[in-house]
Amino acid sequence: MAGSAPVDLVLVEFSGNRFDGRVLAELERLSSDGTIDVLDALLVSRGSDGSIEWMEASSVDDRLAALVGEPAGLLSAEDAEAVAEELQPDTAIGMLIFEHSWASTLAESVRGVGGHLLDWQRVPAAALDELAEH
């Protein structure tokens, strides 16, 4: 983690605990293209009986483990527990922290000409949709 690119935490809910590999395939593509670098991942699930289970990337899937590599330690048991409180039965939440690798080269270019990044803010898609409607 170089520290020159923005890092995002993404939470994705999966009803019915259904996984078919499409999300993982897209993460692999984004990583291999140099768009993102996956720093950490957890999967938290609540079974239909109400039981809670959480797993680090290495325990979820070999492909996810390879994608994350050595976890950065940014996600913890406390994070999993906080998310688990809100889970409905037969639902899972994927927690993913990734760095925008593409932004590192942009930042290097900016610094190369003496520039300094003053601010970087994420504008949610819903906010853009709302603006487009007006």
Buried (B, 14 or more C-beta within 10 A) or exposed (E): EEEBBBBEEEEEEBEEBEBEEEBBEEBBEBBEEEBBBBBBBBBBBBBEEEEBEBBBBBEBBEBBBEBBBEBBEBBEEEBBEEBBEEBEEBBBBBBBBBBBBBBBEEBEEBEEEEEEEEEEEEEEEEEEEEEEEE
